[in-house]
Amino acid sequence: MNAATVFVHGFNGDAYSTDHLLSFAEESGCATKVLNAYIRRNGRIEFTGEWSDRIDNPMVQVIFENNRAPERRQVRWVRNLLVELKERFGVDNYNGVGHSLGSNVLVNLGIKYGDDAKLPRLNKLVTIAGPFNGLHGFWSSKPIKSIIDCDWEPTIKTHHFQKLLKMRDRFPKGVDVLNVVGQVEGSLNNDVYVSVQSARSVGYLLDGVVNKYHEIMVTGPDGYHCSLNQNDTVSREINNFLWNYNRQVADFKLITSKNNSDGFKPIIVINGGLQAG
């Protein structure tokens, strides 16, 4: 069967955090939501909805009852969910879409359980506004062009990030990654919650490990942390990456949003503008 796509919200998030992403995919005719997976405080998983092998591109929305649980606990919960999807519904392949801490959960899961035969195989991964290297680099004020020209390696690495670097070869092979980064208007390079440097650091973490790495940077009002997952332009890019197999995805895309009365958002596309760490 085709891959199921699993959506994971972030810290203090809920269904609203990924509702727009799922709805946009359905309205675009790309995929169909089939299940809600409620993960209770004790880790018990409750499904609502109806699974069908006849549905193309099924989507599963993960909702944590304890949405402030430690990252390591959420990693374990999502791992158990994937095991159940494989055993109960025959899911052999999956895509992951995470927002904020949900991005970290999916990357950490890939590294920690990348060789776990009980899990379905990871095909594609979308990370949105992930604080992969904590909050370091939050006060950086480099111009956007300077950020684009520099590599992905963070200037300061957290202890957890260094630990992941030592284990990154365990990440599943052949995975394509799309990373979405936000930068609000102003002099500081962050999305109000996560620094650009931290969000981009996953490119350094997975460099040479994944099959292909793509990056989208959204600047201006739409670059706000809680706007990146509610944005039609970003959702369209995610749809193309996950399900439009005939469309080539740019190595790098810069989306500049403006507070214009007509809502026009100019898009600048830069191919090959990234440097490996």
Backbone hydrogen bonds in HBPLUS format (Angstrom, degrees):
<---DONOR---> <-ACCEPTOR-->    atom                        ^
c    i                          cat <-CA-CA->   ^        H-A-AA   ^      H-
h    n   atom  resd res      DA  || num        DHA   H-A  angle D-A-AA Bond
n    s   type  num  typ     dist DA aas  dist angle  dist       angle   num
A0004-ALA N   A0093-ASN O   3.10 MM  89  6.55 153.7  2.17 147.1 141.1     1
A0095-ASN N   A0004-ALA O   2.76 MM  91  6.19 149.1  1.86 144.9 153.1     2
A0005-THR N   A0058-PRO O   2.93 MM  53  6.39 160.0  1.98 153.9 160.2     3
A0060-VAL N   A0005-THR O   2.82 MM  55  6.10 161.5  1.85 158.3 159.5     4
A0006-VAL N   A0095-ASN O   2.84 MM  89  6.15 165.8  1.86 159.0 156.6     5
A0097-VAL N   A0006-VAL O   2.86 MM  91  6.10 155.4  1.92 164.3 161.2     6
A0007-PHE N   A0060-VAL O   2.91 MM  53  6.25 164.0  1.94 168.5 173.3     7
A0062-VAL N   A0007-PHE O   2.94 MM  55  5.85 164.8  1.96 160.6 165.3     8
A0008-VAL N   A0097-VAL O   2.83 MM  89  6.24 159.3  1.88 161.6 168.0     9
A0099-HIS N   A0008-VAL O   3.11 MM  91  6.58 153.7  2.18 166.8 172.6    10
A0013-GLY N   A0010-GLY O   2.97 MM   3  5.11 150.9  2.06 130.6 127.6    11
A0012-ASN N   A0067-ASN O   2.69 MM  55  4.83 174.7  1.69 142.9 142.7    12
A0017-SER N   A0014-ASP O   3.00 MM   3  5.57 141.5  2.15 114.0 123.6    13
A0018-THR N   A0015-ALA O   3.13 MM   3  5.82 147.9  2.23 117.4 124.3    14
A0019-ASP N   A0015-ALA O   2.94 MM   4  5.89 123.8  2.27 147.2 162.9    15
A0022-LEU N   A0018-THR O   3.15 MM   4  6.42 163.2  2.18 158.4 162.2    16
A0023-SER N   A0019-ASP O   2.85 MM   4  6.01 168.5  1.86 158.0 161.9    17
A0024-PHE N   A0020-HIS O   2.84 MM   4  5.86 163.5  1.87 150.9 155.2    18
A0025-ALA N   A0021-LEU O   3.19 MM   4  6.29 153.5  2.26 136.6 143.6    19
A0026-GLU N   A0022-LEU O   2.98 MM   4  6.28 155.6  2.04 150.2 156.9    20
A0027-GLU N   A0023-SER O   2.83 MM   4  6.02 168.6  1.84 156.3 159.4    21
A0028-SER N   A0024-PHE O   2.95 MM   4  5.98 138.3  2.13 138.6 149.1    22
A0030-CYS N   A0025-ALA O   2.96 MM   5  5.32 148.6  2.06 169.3 165.8    23
A0029-GLY N   A0026-GLU O   2.97 MM   3  5.11 155.5  2.03 105.3 113.2    24
A0032-THR N   A0057-ASN O   3.13 MM  25  6.30 156.9  2.18 137.9 143.7    25
A0059-MET N   A0032-THR O   2.76 MM  27  5.78 139.0  1.93 144.0 143.2    26
A0034-VAL N   A0059-MET O   2.94 MM  25  5.77 169.6  1.95 152.7 153.0    27
A0050-GLU N   A0034-VAL O   3.10 MM  16  5.71 121.3  2.46 153.9 163.8    28
A0035-LEU N   A0059-MET O   3.45 MM  24  6.84 166.7  2.47 154.0 156.1    29
A0061-GLN N   A0035-LEU O   2.98 MM  26  6.39 163.3  2.01 155.3 156.5    30
A0036-ASN N   A0048-THR O   2.90 MM  12  5.20 157.9  1.94 148.6 154.1    31
A0048-THR N   A0036-ASN O   3.04 MM  12  5.20 151.5  2.12 141.5 148.3    32
A0037-ALA N   A0061-GLN O   2.79 MM  24  5.97 169.0  1.80 155.5 154.9    33
A0063-ILE N   A0037-ALA O   2.99 MM  26  6.15 161.3  2.03 152.2 149.3    34
A0038-TYR N   A0046-GLU O   2.80 MM   8  5.04 160.7  1.84 162.3 155.7    35
A0046-GLU N   A0038-TYR O   2.81 MM   8  5.04 161.3  1.85 148.0 154.5    36
A0039-ILE N   A0063-ILE O   2.90 MM  24  6.15 168.2  1.91 156.3 159.6    37
A0065-GLU N   A0039-ILE O   2.87 MM  26  5.97 174.2  1.88 157.9 155.9    38
A0040-ARG N   A0044-ARG O   2.83 MM   4  5.25 164.8  1.85 163.4 160.5    39
A0043-GLY N   A0040-ARG O   2.83 MM   3  5.16 161.1  1.86 117.2 121.5    40
A0055-ILE N   A0052-SER O   3.37 MM   3  5.78 170.5  2.38 111.2 114.1    41
A0069-ALA N   A0066-ASN O   3.37 MM   3  5.60 156.7  2.43 114.1 112.6    42
A0073-ARG N   A0070-PRO O   3.05 MM   3  5.42 126.9  2.34 106.1 119.4    43
A0074-GLN N   A0070-PRO O   3.15 MM   4  6.54 157.1  2.21 153.8 160.5    44
A0075-VAL N   A0071-GLU O   2.88 MM   4  6.17 152.9  1.95 155.2 163.5    45
A0076-ARG N   A0072-ARG O   3.19 MM   4  6.41 156.9  2.25 138.7 143.8    46
A0077-TRP N   A0073-ARG O   2.96 MM   4  6.26 155.5  2.02 146.9 154.1    47
A0078-VAL N   A0074-GLN O   2.90 MM   4  6.11 164.9  1.93 153.6 156.4    48
A0079-ARG N   A0075-VAL O   2.93 MM   4  6.10 152.7  2.01 145.9 154.2    49
A0080-ASN N   A0076-ARG O   3.00 MM   4  6.27 157.8  2.05 148.2 153.2    50
A0081-LEU N   A0077-TRP O   2.93 MM   4  6.24 147.7  2.03 143.6 153.4    51
A0082-LEU N   A0078-VAL O   2.95 MM   4  6.20 159.3  1.99 151.1 155.0    52
A0083-VAL N   A0079-ARG O   3.06 MM   4  6.35 154.9  2.12 148.0 155.0    53
A0084-GLU N   A0080-ASN O   3.03 MM   4  6.28 156.4  2.09 144.9 150.8    54
A0085-LEU N   A0081-LEU O   2.86 MM   4  6.18 152.1  1.94 150.2 158.8    55
A0086-LYS N   A0082-LEU O   3.05 MM   4  6.28 151.4  2.14 145.5 152.2    56
A0087-GLU N   A0083-VAL O   2.94 MM   4  6.19 166.5  1.96 152.8 156.6    57
A0088-ARG N   A0084-GLU O   2.76 MM   4  5.52 164.0  1.78 147.9 153.5    58
A0089-PHE N   A0085-LEU O   3.06 MM   4  5.23 144.1  2.20 118.2 129.1    59
A0091-VAL N   A0085-LEU O   3.19 MM   6  5.61 172.0  2.19 125.5 124.9    60
A0090-GLY N   A0086-LYS O   3.08 MM   4  4.58 129.9  2.35 113.9 120.0    61
A0121-ARG N   A0092-ASP O   2.72 MM  29  6.06 162.8  1.75 143.9 137.7    62
A0094-TYR N   A0121-ARG O   2.80 MM  27  6.10 154.4  1.87 155.7 155.7    63
A0123-ASN N   A0094-TYR O   2.85 MM  29  5.93 165.1  1.87 160.0 162.6    64
A0096-GLY N   A0124-LYS O   2.96 MM  28  6.48 154.4  2.02 151.8 158.5    65
A0126-VAL N   A0096-GLY O   2.75 MM  30  6.11 161.8  1.78 157.0 163.5    66
A0098-GLY N   A0126-VAL O   2.94 MM  28  6.31 161.9  1.97 160.0 164.2    67
A0128-ILE N   A0098-GLY O   2.94 MM  30  6.06 141.8  2.09 148.5 160.6    68
A0102-GLY N   A0099-HIS O   2.93 MM   3  4.96 143.0  2.07 137.3 128.1    69
A0100-SER N   A0128-ILE O   2.69 MM  28  5.95 158.2  1.73 171.0 178.9    70
A0103-SER N   A0100-SER O   2.89 MM   3  5.52 145.0  2.02 116.6 125.7    71
A0105-VAL N   A0101-LEU O   2.91 MM   4  6.25 157.5  1.96 153.8 160.3    72
A0106-LEU N   A0102-GLY O   3.18 MM   4  6.37 158.8  2.23 141.6 145.6    73
A0107-VAL N   A0103-SER O   3.05 MM   4  6.32 159.3  2.09 151.9 157.7    74
A0108-ASN N   A0104-ASN O   2.77 MM   4  5.85 171.0  1.78 158.6 161.7    75
A0109-LEU N   A0105-VAL O   2.87 MM   4  5.92 153.1  1.94 142.7 150.8    76
A0110-GLY N   A0106-LEU O   3.02 MM   4  6.17 155.0  2.08 138.6 144.9    77
A0111-ILE N   A0107-VAL O   3.06 MM   4  6.37 151.8  2.14 148.8 156.0    78
A0112-LYS N   A0108-ASN O   2.83 MM   4  5.98 168.6  1.85 155.9 159.5    79
A0113-TYR N   A0109-LEU O   2.80 MM   4  5.61 162.3  1.83 149.6 155.0    80
A0116-ASP N   A0113-TYR O   3.05 MM   3  5.15 165.7  2.07 117.8 117.6    81
A0119-LEU N   A0116-ASP O   3.15 MM   3  5.84 166.4  2.17 119.3 123.5    82
A0176-ASP N   A0123-ASN O   3.24 MM  53  6.74 154.5  2.31 150.6 154.7    83
A0125-LEU N   A0176-ASP O   2.90 MM  51  6.32 154.4  1.97 160.1 167.1    84
A0178-LEU N   A0125-LEU O   2.88 MM  53  6.33 156.8  1.94 159.2 166.2    85
A0127-THR N   A0178-LEU O   2.92 MM  51  6.34 159.5  1.96 155.8 162.5    86
A0180-VAL N   A0127-THR O   2.74 MM  53  6.11 164.4  1.77 163.5 169.0    87
A0129-ALA N   A0180-VAL O   2.91 MM  51  6.09 176.4  1.91 163.2 163.3    88
A0134-GLY N   A0131-PRO O   3.18 MM   3  5.12 146.0  2.30 120.0 113.4    89
A0140-SER N   A0137-GLY O   3.25 MM   3  5.45 167.1  2.27 112.2 114.2    90
A0189-ASN N   A0140-SER O   2.84 MM  49  5.63 166.8  1.86 160.5 161.3    91
A0146-SER N   A0143-PRO O   3.00 MM   3  5.31 120.3  2.36 104.5 119.2    92
A0147-ILE N   A0143-PRO O   3.09 MM   4  6.49 151.1  2.17 151.0 159.8    93
A0147-ILE N   A0144-ILE O   3.04 MM   3  5.04 116.4  2.46  95.5 111.4    94
A0148-ILE N   A0144-ILE O   2.92 MM   4  6.23 161.8  1.96 158.3 162.8    95
A0149-ASP N   A0145-LYS O   2.98 MM   4  6.15 152.4  2.06 145.3 152.6    96
A0150-CYS N   A0146-SER O   3.10 MM   4  6.22 135.3  2.31 140.1 150.0    97
A0162-GLN N   A0158-THR O   2.98 MM   4  6.27 160.2  2.02 153.4 158.3    98
A0163-LYS N   A0159-HIS O   3.01 MM   4  6.25 149.8  2.10 144.0 152.5    99
A0164-LEU N   A0160-HIS O   2.99 MM   4  6.30 154.4  2.05 148.6 154.9   100
A0165-LEU N   A0161-PHE O   2.98 MM   4  6.28 151.0  2.06 147.2 155.3   101
A0166-LYS N   A0162-GLN O   3.29 MM   4  6.59 148.1  2.40 143.3 149.6   102
A0167-MET N   A0164-LEU O   2.97 MM   3  5.09 138.6  2.15 101.1 113.5   103
A0168-ARG N   A0164-LEU O   2.94 MM   4  5.81 110.4  2.44 148.7 166.1   104
A0170-ARG N   A0167-MET O   2.96 MM   3  5.90 168.0  1.98 131.6 135.3   105
A0171-PHE N   A0168-ARG O   2.98 MM   3  5.51 166.0  2.00 116.9 121.5   106
A0211-ASN N   A0175-VAL O   2.75 MM  36  5.20 142.2  1.89 135.6 146.0   107
A0177-VAL N   A0212-LYS O   2.83 MM  35  6.18 162.8  1.86 156.4 161.9   108
A0214-HIS N   A0177-VAL O   2.78 MM  37  6.03 154.4  1.84 152.1 161.0   109
A0179-ASN N   A0214-HIS O   2.86 MM  35  6.21 164.2  1.88 147.5 151.1   110
A0216-ILE N   A0179-ASN O   2.84 MM  37  6.23 159.3  1.88 161.0 164.5   111
A0181-VAL N   A0216-ILE O   2.79 MM  35  6.12 164.1  1.81 164.5 170.1   112
A0218-VAL N   A0181-VAL O   2.80 MM  37  6.19 164.9  1.83 163.8 167.2   113
A0183-GLN N   A0218-VAL O   2.83 MM  35  6.16 144.7  1.96 163.1 161.6   114
A0220-GLY N   A0183-GLN O   2.96 MM  37  6.45 129.9  2.22 153.4 158.5   115
A0184-VAL N   A0190-ASN O   3.02 MM   6  6.45 158.9  2.07 155.6 154.9   116
A0196-VAL N   A0189-ASN O   3.10 MM   7  5.61 168.5  2.11 125.8 126.1   117
A0191-ASP N   A0194-VAL O   2.89 MM   3  5.51 154.6  1.96 145.9 153.1   118
A0225-HIS N   A0191-ASP O   2.98 MM  34  4.94 158.2  2.03 145.3 138.5   119
A0199-ALA N   A0195-SER O   3.00 MM   4  6.25 165.2  2.02 152.9 157.0   120
A0200-ARG N   A0196-VAL O   2.90 MM   4  6.03 149.4  2.00 149.9 158.0   121
A0201-SER N   A0197-GLN O   3.09 MM   4  6.05 126.2  2.39 136.4 149.2   122
A0201-SER N   A0198-SER O   3.24 MM   3  5.14 139.1  2.42  94.4 105.7   123
A0203-GLY N   A0200-ARG O   2.90 MM   3  5.82 157.6  1.95 129.5 134.7   124
A0204-TYR N   A0201-SER O   3.03 MM   3  5.19 128.4  2.30  99.8 112.7   125
A0205-LEU N   A0201-SER O   2.95 MM   4  6.28 159.4  1.99 149.7 156.2   126
A0206-LEU N   A0202-VAL O   2.95 MM   4  6.00 159.1  1.99 147.2 150.5   127
A0207-ASP N   A0204-TYR O   3.39 MM   3  5.06 159.6  2.43  95.8 101.7   128
A0209-VAL N   A0206-LEU O   3.00 MM   3  5.18 160.3  2.04 127.8 129.4   129
A0210-VAL N   A0206-LEU O   3.29 MM   4  6.05 158.6  2.33 165.3 161.1   130
A0215-GLU N   A0251-ASP O   2.99 MM  36  6.29 153.3  2.06 138.1 146.1   131
A0253-LYS N   A0215-GLU O   2.94 MM  38  6.47 144.9  2.07 150.3 160.7   132
A0217-MET N   A0253-LYS O   2.88 MM  36  6.34 159.5  1.92 159.9 166.8   133
A0255-ILE N   A0217-MET O   2.81 MM  38  6.11 169.0  1.82 160.5 164.3   134
A0219-THR N   A0255-ILE O   2.87 MM  36  6.29 158.7  1.91 158.1 165.1   135
A0257-SER N   A0219-THR O   2.94 MM  38  6.05 172.9  1.95 147.7 149.9   136
A0223-GLY N   A0220-GLY O   2.88 MM   3  5.37 157.6  1.93 117.5 125.0   137
A0224-TYR N   A0221-PRO O   3.43 MM   3  5.99 164.2  2.45 115.9 116.5   138
A0227-SER N   A0224-TYR O   2.82 MM   3  5.10 162.8  1.85 118.3 122.3   139
A0228-LEU N   A0224-TYR O   3.14 MM   4  6.33 138.9  2.31 164.3 175.2   140
A0230-GLN N   A0227-SER O   2.94 MM   3  4.98 160.3  1.98 107.3 113.2   141
A0235-SER N   A0231-ASN O   2.90 MM   4  6.08 162.4  1.93 151.9 157.8   142
A0236-ARG N   A0232-ASP O   2.85 MM   4  6.01 151.6  1.93 146.9 153.9   143
A0237-GLU N   A0233-THR O   3.12 MM   4  6.41 153.9  2.19 143.6 150.3   144
A0238-ILE N   A0234-VAL O   2.95 MM   4  6.26 153.6  2.02 151.3 159.0   145
A0239-ASN N   A0235-SER O   2.92 MM   4  6.17 159.1  1.96 148.8 154.3   146
A0240-ASN N   A0236-ARG O   2.99 MM   4  6.25 163.1  2.02 149.9 153.9   147
A0241-PHE N   A0237-GLU O   2.98 MM   4  6.18 156.0  2.04 144.4 151.2   148
A0242-LEU N   A0238-ILE O   2.90 MM   4  6.10 164.0  1.92 157.2 160.7   149
A0243-TRP N   A0239-ASN O   2.85 MM   4  5.74 170.1  1.85 157.0 160.4   150
A0244-ASN N   A0240-ASN O   3.20 MM   4  4.51 140.7  2.36 107.6 117.3   151
A0247-ARG N   A0244-ASN O   3.22 MM   3  5.69 167.4  2.23 115.0 118.6   152
A0254-LEU N   A0268-ILE O   3.04 MM  14  5.36 143.8  2.18 160.0 171.1   153
A0268-ILE N   A0254-LEU O   3.05 MM  14  5.36 149.4  2.14 166.1 175.2   154
A0263-GLY N   A0260-ASN O   3.07 MM   3  5.15 155.9  2.13 102.9 110.4   155
